[in-house]
Amino acid sequence: MFEATADAPKRSLGRRLAAIPSGRRTKWLVLILWLFIAAFAFTAGPKLAGEQQNDSSTFLPKSAESTQVGELESNFRNGSAIPAVVVYERISGITAADRAAAAADARAIAQVDRVASPLAPVVISKDGQALQFVVPIDSSGGFSTLPGTVKELRSIAQSADGLTVKVAGPAGSSGDFLQAFGDINTTLLLFTVLAVVLVLLVTYRSPFLWFVPLLAVLIADNLAQGVNYIAASNDWLVVNGQTASILLVLVFGAGTDYALLLISRYREELRRFEDRHEAMEEALVRSAGAIAASAITVAIALLTLLFSTLESTRGLGPASAIGILCALFVILTLLPTLLVVAGRWIFWPFVPRFGTESHEASGIWSRVGQAIDRRPRRVWVVTAVLLAGVAVAATGLNASGLPARESFRTTVDSVVGQQIIEDHFEAGRGTPVVVIGQADASSQIQKAVGNTQNVALVSKPVVRDGLVRFEATLAVAPDTDEAGVVVEQLRDVLADTPGEAKVGGDVAVNLDTRDAAARDRLVVIPLVLLVVLIILMILLRAFTASLMLILTVVLSFLATLGICALLFDLVLGSTRVDSNYPLFAFIFLVALGVDYNIFLMTRVREESERLGTRAGVLRGLAVTGGVITSAGIVLAATFSVLASLPITPLFQIGTTVAVGVLLDTFIVRSVLVPALSLDIGRAIWWPSALAGSSGPADDDGSAPSADQDPQNGPATGEAELLAR
């Protein structure tokens, strides 16, 4: 029954390709080739960190007004400088000794490398409890040295004897962000590896097997970083710290998922084939299509981010797509080779013996399917209503962007310093709005800016090369919605004055980033849905099934946002999210959610072609339930590592993907999709032949169950059905 010689399939292209990593001789050639590829990966991969661009102003398109102001600033002295604000506070009142200490600190800071001159004069607050001075830091050479410069400033200006000293302003905040991203790389890798190892140990219950997929995804991660390093170093894409962090967990999560699917099928085939090389070839032939279709769907969905205007978002798309394709390449070439070289013993102590039975089709997921089959319409209606009810909470999310004080989950100097500034000075001091226009309209521009609500101070004009530059200090905190409103008002007022004045600075950058992110959502989200729908239709050859999967994934996405809105309010005390959060969450949840449905529905179609739709749905759920559940847990575990990091945007996206993947795995894929498929019946395959009378017949309650062959009674496992 287990021999596959009499009815051996023709040597198709797919089978010939599968024979390369699983062949008795060719596996060694593949292994040698991978030694060279791995050497490149582990050499080039670590260099990606040096190509990160974390200056938010570089993320905006050239058409953004704040970007244009940034370019015009090169005409003025210190145009490439980013200000740090050194602020001192003594609640009992600033003393003469405090003033002397601040003056001494200013003289020492002026000698620090990359500090531009001159420093702004020391300013004392009206209440006499604080003083500050602004330090321009030269950023013309990039932001990579900024954390070190800020750290040196803090080593000079230190708190002592009741005097609190902090380095804040744009330079202080950027330095803290860059330092945080630099510190988390090793931590993120360590905890991601630990999460994957734990899940693999629980899944396989083997002291050896877990190491093989882990080695494969480690190589895939370094290969992805190496390829992205080449792209970033040639200015083909922009990579920042957030992209690099997401890339790591995405490659680990998706790569481990693909490994689980391949190993699961390999274990099945080892029961049918005595020779492990033949078993691996058959496993690749049977599973590579679904794995590749899933990976390509995710990669294409990610590439739609190229239609974004924000460079940071555009960069995330191809960088992540490269990661997915590298994971696919490793899992379909290196992993089979490693498993075949290792032999059956790698599964010890649960070694799949030739001729033994598989029990996947009669386990818990078979019972879940039978329970759904009793009343499928009631099941999907109740499930959909519950998900829709939870989704209502998503309306509470505020995607206008995170203020600096909410961007970290730990206390950092720049946030504390900004609060001191807001308590004692004009809230926007140190983070001015920059206005540049024609010099011959200087007086009109100055008057218009000074008369704008919530503009506390306007600097003296600086004229250079026919242009005039003003700095406007706001009366509101620079990272708030109110500050954005001031920028909008300034742009409206200046549009009616001569001089073609433009408004920029960090406050304007934040506003333009928010507006660009809103535009990107309107463009990219419909495009992703269209692309995924087309891919599903090609893969499943059925419009009804494809539309059903799209609708269920969107419902799952909205429900996930609802759950996360409640979690963020509970854990963070706020439902404000990064302006890029909705788009990133949508891309990852829709792409990865469709992933699991592809694994399920491609198997359901395969079984429906032989058994009919009803039995095909039940059997597809039964035989894929275990491995898809394990895959979902792995992906959720890897993304949850982001939730442990101190940077709020990463916490938010990590939490959201983890919650969404678990929701997809245990509710959407295992309950909602099977119930809808059973209720719709064979019409789910419209317009393919399976939807008509030419497909296998579906009878009533007497149709075979998921663990029963329609002609030969109870099945002993999928391997026997495939061998017949």
N, C-alpha and C positions, 0 to 999 in steps of 0.2 A: 504493500500500500504506500510505502514511503519512497519507492524508487521513482526517479524522474527521468529514466532513460528512454522508455518507449515513446513517450509523448514529449520528448525534449523540444523546447521552443526553438525556432530558427534564430540564428545568430544575428539579431538585429543590431543596429548601431548602438542602442542603449546597452544591450547585453555585452557587446564588444568593449565598450567603455568601462562597464562595471567589472569586466574581467582583468583590467589593468591593475588596480590596487589590490584585487583579491587573488591574482594569479600566483602560482607556485614560484615562478621565477620573476615575473614583473613586479611583484610586491617589493623585492629588494631594490629594484631600480627606482621605484617611487620613494622608498625610504631614503635612498642616497640623495635624490633630488631635493627632498624635504630638509635634509641636513644643510644644504646650501641656502635654501629659502629661509630656514630658521636662523641661520647665521646673519643674514641680512636683516631679518625682523628684529632680533635682539640687539643689533647694532644701531639701526635707524630709528626704531620705535621710541627710545628714551629722548631722542632729539626733538620730538614734537613739542615738548614743554617750552623749548626756547623760541618757538614760532607763535606762541599765543599772543593775541592782541586783546587786551582787556580794557582799553580806553573806550568808553561808551560813545564818544563823539565819532570814532571811526566806524561805528556800526551803521550810521545813517547814510542815505543816498546823497549824492552831490547836489540834488535838487532841493534838499532840506535847507531852510533859511539859516538854521544854526550852523550847518556845515559851511555855507557861503561866508558867514561871519568869521568862522574859524580860519578860512583861507585869507580873508582880508586882514586878519590880525597880524599876518606876517609882515605887514607894512609898518607895524608899530614895535617899539622896543618891548622886550619880554612877551612878544606875541605868542611864543611857544611855551610860555611858562604856565604852570598850574599852581594856584595859590594854596599854601598851607596857613592855617591860623593857629598861632600859639596863644592860648588863653590862660589867664591866671585868675584864681578866685579865692578870696578870703571873706567868709561870711561876716566876720567882725569888722571888716574894712581893710582895704589895701594900705599897707604901711610904707614909710619911706624906704625901709629895707627891702620890701617887696619890689618897689620900683627900681631900686638899684640892682636887685637880682635879675629882673627882667631885662634891664639895659645890658647887663653883663652877658646874659644869655643871647641877646640879639647880636652883640659883637662877635660872640663865638660862633653863632649860627651863620653869620655872614661869611665866615671863612670855610664853611663846609663845601666840599666839591658839589657841583650842580646847583648850588643856590645862586640865583641871579641877583644882581644888585640894581638899584638900592632897595633895602628893606623899607617897608612902610613904617612911619613913626608909631610909637606906642600910643594907644588910645585908652583912656580911663573911662569906665562906665559912669553914668550920671549918679548912680546910687553909691559909687565909691567902693563897691565890693569886688570889682573885677577890672582887669586890664588885658589888652591883647595887642598883638602886632601881626602883620601879614608877611609871610615869607614866600616869594616867588621861586618855584623850583623849575629848573630848565627841563622840559620834556621832549626837546627836539631829537634826542637820541632814543626815544621810545620809553615805555613805562616799566621795562623790566628792572631798572635800578631804583624805581620809586620806593618800594618797601624798605630797601636799605637806607635810602636818604631819610625817610620818615623816622626810621628806627634811630638814626644818628641824631636827628633833632630831638627825639624823646630822651636820648641819653644825656643831652646837654640840659634841656629844660625839664627838671624833675620836681615832683612835689616834695615839700618838706615843711615841718613845723606848722601844720594847719593851713598851708598854702597849697591849693590844688592846681596842678599844671597839666594841661592836655594839649595835644596837637590834633586839630580838627581841620575843617574846610575840605575842599575837593581833594587836595593831595593827601590829607590824613585819611579820608574815607577810602580813596582808591588804594592807598597803601595797605589799609586793613583788609580790603577785598583781595588784593593780589597775594598778600601774606597768607590769608586763609586758604586760597586756592592752592598755593604752593605747599602748604602743610598737609592738605588732605589727600594728595596723590598716593602716598605710601599707605596711609590709613585706609583709603578707599580700596586699594588693591588687596590689602590684607584681609579686610572684612568681607570683601566680595568672594575671595578664594575660600574663606572659612565658611561662608553661607553655602557655596556650591558644594564643598566637601561634605558638609553635614547632610544636605539633601540627598546627595548621591549615596552616602553611606546608608541612610534610612531606606532609600529606594532599592538599592541592590543588595544590601545586607552582606556585602563582600568586602574583605579587608584589602583587596587588590584592584577590583574593577574600577573603582572611583578614580584611580590615578590616571587611567588612560584618557577619558574625556576631559579631565582637568588639564592634562598636558596639552591636549589638542586646543582647548580654548585659550590657554596661556599663549600658545604660539599664534593663534588667530588674533588675539588682542594686540600683540606686538607687531604682527604683520599689518594690521589695520592702522596702527599708529605710524608705522614706517611709511606706508603708502600715503597717509595723510600728511606726514612730514614733508614728503617730496612735493605734494600739491601745495601746501602752505608756503614752503620755502620758495616756490616759483610764483607765488601770488595768484594761484588758481582758485584759492578759497581762503576765507578768514576763519581761524580757529581761536576760540577763547577758552578760559578755564572751565566754564559751564559745559561747553561742547565736549571738551576732553573728558570730563567726569561722566557725562551721559554716554559717550562712546564706550568707555570701559565697561560699564554695567550692561549696556546693550549687547556688546559682543559676548560677554560672559553669559548673559541670560539667554540670548537667542542661540548662541553656539551650543550651550548645554542642552537646550530644548531639542535642537536638531540631532544632537548626539543620542539623547534618550530615545527618540523615534527610530533611529537607525539601529541602535543596540537592541531595542525591543523586537524589531523585525528579525534581526540576526539571531536572537535567542530562539525565536519561533522556528526559523529555518534550520537551526542546528538539530532540532528534533526530527526534521525530515531528511536531512542529508548527513551522511556519515562523514564526508569530507568537509572540513571547515571552509576550504576555499570555495567549493560549490555553494555552501550555505551563505557565505558572504556575497557571492555574485548574485544569488537569488534575492537576498535581502536588499541589495542596492537596486536591482531591477524593480522590485516591488515598492520600495519606499522613496527612492531618489526623486521621483516625479513630484510627489506631494511636498517633500522637503524643499526642492528647488522652486516649485510654484509658490510656496509660502514665502520663501526668502525673496524671490523676485517681486512678489506683491508688496512686501514691506519696503524693499529698496526703491521701487518706483513711487510708492506713496511718499517716501521721504524725499525723493528728488523733486516732488512738486513744490518743496520749499524754495526751489530756485526762482519761483515766481514771486517771492517775497521782496520787499524793498529794503528791509533791514539786512545789512551785511552779516550780522551775527546769526540771524535766522537762515539766510541763504547758505552760510557756511555749515550750519548744523545738518542741512539736508544731505549734501554729497558726502560729508564726513561720516555720517551715520550709515548712509547707503554703502559706502566703501567697507565699513565695519561689518555690515550684514553679509555682503558678498564674500569678504575674506573668511568669515565664519562658515559660510556655505562651502567654499572651496576647501577649507581644512577638513570639514566633517565628511565630505564626499570623497576625499582622496587620502589624507593622512590617517584619519581615524580608522577606516577599514583596514589599512595596511597594518597599523599597530595591533588591532584586534586579531587579525589573521596570524601575524607573527607570534603573538602571545599564546594563542591556542585556547582550547576550551577551559583549561584550568583557571583562566582569569576570572571565571564566574564562581569559583569555589567560595562557600561550600554548596551553593545551589547550582550545580553544573547541569545544563540542559543536555540530557543523554539522547542519543540517536534512538528513535522508535518510541520514546515516551510521549505521554499526552500533554497537551497544553490546556490550562484551565482558565484562560482569560475570558472565554465566552460564557462561563457559568458563574462568574463572580458577582461582586456587589453591583457593578454597573449593568449587568444583565437584569438583576432584580429591580434596579431603578427604572430601567426601560419598561419592564412589565408593569410596574406600578403606574407609570405615565400612560401606558397603552390602554388602561382601563377607562380613563376619562381624559383624553388628550386636550379637548377643547376647554374643559374646566381648568386644567392645569395651566395652559398658556394664557388664558384670560386673567386668572388670578395673579400669575407671575408678572404679566405685563402691567397690570393695574398697580401692583406693589412697587415695581420699578419706577413707574410714572409718578407715583406718589412721592417717592424719595427724591426724584428728579426735581420736584418743585423747589426744594431747598437750594438748588443751584442758582436761583435768582438772587440769592443773598451775596454772591461773590462780587467783589469790586475789583475790576481789572484795570484800574487807572494807574497802577504802579505802586511799588513799595517805597515809602519814605525810608531814609537811611536808618532811623531808629528801629525799624521793623525788618531790616534786611539781614540782621544777625540775630541768632538765637542765644548768643552769649554777649556779655558786656565788653565793648571795645572802646578804646580811647576816643576815637573820632566821634562816636555817638554821644559819649558823656560830654566831650568838649562842645559839640553843637548845642546840647541842652544848656550848658553854661552861657554860651553866646546868646541864645534865645531868652534866657532869664535876665540878662543884664544889658544887652545891646540891641540894636536893630537886628531882627532875627536873620536877615539876609546878609549881614556883614561877613565879608570873607568869601562870599559866593555871589558876586555881583552879576546883574544882567548887563550884557555888553551891547551897546548900540553904536553902529558905524554908518555914516552917511557922507554926503558931499560937504566939503568944508564951507562952501559958500552958503549953506543952509544951516550953519551951526546954531545960530540963535533960535530959529524956529524949532529945531530938533530938541534943543535943551529945554525950551519952554514946554513942548508937548510931553516930554518925558517927566519933567518935574511936576506937571499938573495931573499926572495919572495917579489914580487911587492906589494906595499901599506902596508907593515909591517914597521911601523915607529920605534918601539923599541922592543927589546927582553930582558926580565928580566934575572937576574942571575939564574943559575940552582939551584933547590932545590932537594936534593937527599934523598930518604927514602926507606928502604926495597927493594933495588935493582931497584927502579924506579927513574926517573928524571922528574921534572915538570918545564915547562917554561910558562911565560905569554907573549903573543905577543900583543903589542898595535898597533892598526891599524891607518893608516893615513886617513881612510874614516869613516863616521858615521856607528856605529855598526848595525843600523836597516835598512840599505839600500841594494839594490841588489848588489852593488859593494862589500860590506862586505861579502856577500855570495860567490861571485866569489873568494875572497881571501881564504876563507875556502876551497873551492874546489881545488884551486891551492896548498894550503898547503898539503892537503890529497894526491894529485897526486905526489908532490915532495917527501913527506915522505914515500910513498909506495916504492920508489926506494932506501931508506936508511935503514941500519940495525937498529934494536931496536924496531920494531913493534910499532912505535909511532902512537898515535891517537890524533885527534883534537876535542876539545869540547869547553865548555863555552856557554854563551848566544847567541853569533852570530851563532855558530854551531847548537844550539837548534832551532833557527829560520829557518835555512836552512833545517835541517832534518824534521822539521814540514811541511815546504812547499813541500818537496819531498814526504813525507808520504801522505799528502793531495792529491797530484796529483795521486799517486798510488791508493788511496782509490776511487777517482772519476772513474778511469778506471775499477775498480772491481765492485763497488756498483751500479753505474748507470745502466749498462746492467742487473744486477741482479734484481734491482727494477722493471725494465720494464718487465722482464720475469715473475716475481712473480705476478705483477698486471695483466698481460695478462692472466695468468692461472686462477686467481681468477675471473676475468670478464667472462672467458669462462665457468667456473663452474656455475657462478651466472646467466648469460644470456642464457647459452646453445647455444651460437652462436659465431663462430669464426669471421665472418665478422664484426658484431657489436663490438666485443671486440677489434679487430685490429683498427677499425675506432676510437674508443674512445682513445686508446693509442696514435695514431698518432695526434689526435686533441689536446690532453693534452700536448704532446711534443712540438707541434707548439705553443701552448699557453705559455709554459715555455720559449721558445726561444724569443717570442715576449715580454714577461715580462722582460727578461734580457735586451732586446734592449731598452725598455722604461726606465728601471732603469739606464742603462748606461748614458742616456741623463739626467735623473734627478740628478744622483750623480755628473755629471760634472757641472750641473747648481747650485746645492745646496752646494756641498762639494768642488767644484773646482778640483776634481780628479776622475778618473775612476778606481783607485786602490781599491781592495776589499780584505777582509780577505781571507787567503788561503783556509779556510773551506767553504767560502760563496757559491761557485757553487754547492757543494754537498748538503749543508743544504737547499739551495733554491730549488734544484731539488726534494729532498725528500718531502719537505712540499708542493710544488706546484703540483707535480704529484699525491701524495697521496690525498691531499685535493681537487685537481681538479677532480680526478676520483670520489671522494666523491659525488659531485653534479651530475655528469653524472650517477652514480649508482641510485641516487634518481629519476632522470628523466627516465632512460631507463628501470628500473624495472617496473615503472608505465606504460611506453609505451608498454612493453611486455604484461603486464596484460590486457591493453585495446586492444592490437592487437589480442589477443586470442579470443576476442569477436567481435571486430568491423572490423578487417583487419588492415594491417600495416599503410596505409595512415591515416585513421580516428584515429587509435591508437596513431600515432605520434602527431597529432593535439590535440587530447584530453589529452594525457599525458602532453604535454607542457602547455595546458590551466589550468589543475587542479593542477599542481605542480609549476607553474610559480611564484605565489605569495609567497609561503612559502620558496621556494629555494632562491628567491631573498632576502627575509628577512634574511635567514640563511647566505647567502654570505655577506650581509652588516654587520651582527654581527661579523663574523669571520674577515672580513677586519678591522672593528673598533677595535677589540681586538688586532690584530697584529699591527695596526697603533700606538698603545700606545708605542710599542717598539721604534717607529720612533721618539718619543718625548724625548728619553733618551739621555744622553750626551756621551754614548759610541758608537763609530762609527760602530763596527760590529753589534751591536743590532739594530742601526738605519738602517743599510743596509738590514738586514734580515727582520726586521719589515716592512719596506717600500716595499720590494720585494714581500712578501707574501700578503700584503694588495692589491697591484696593481694586482698581479696575480689572486687573488681570485675574485676581481671585474671584471677582464677580462674574467675569466671563467664563472662568473655568468651572465654577461650581453651580452657577445659576443659568447663565445664558446658554453655554454649550451643552450642559448636561440636562437641563430641564426645558428651557424655552424653545430652543431650536428643535429638539426631538419632538416635543408636543405639537408644535406648529407643523412639522413635517408629517406627523401621523395624522393630524386633522385634515391637512390639505390633500394628502394621499398622492397618487401618481401624478396629479396635475402639477405637483411641485417641479416636475422635470420638463414642463412645457417650455419651448416647443419641440424638444427632442422626441425621438421615437418612444422613449420610456414612458411618456405621458399618454400614449395611445394604446390601442388594442394590440399593437405589435410587440409591446413590452411584456415582461413576465406578469402573469395574472396575480392580482391581489384579491384574496377572498375575504370572508368575514372573520368572525372570531375563531374560526378553525384554522386560520393560516399558521404556518410554523412560527415558533417563537425564536428569539435570538440565539438560543443554544440548541436549535434543532435544524437538521438538514431537511429540505422539503421532500426528498425522495428516500432517504435512507435512515430516517428516524433521528434519535439523539446524536448530536455531533460530539466528537471527542476533541474538538478544537479546530481552529481555522486551518491549521496545517494540513489536516486530513481532507478538508473540503477542497483546498487548493491542489492537493495531490491526486484527487480523483479524476 
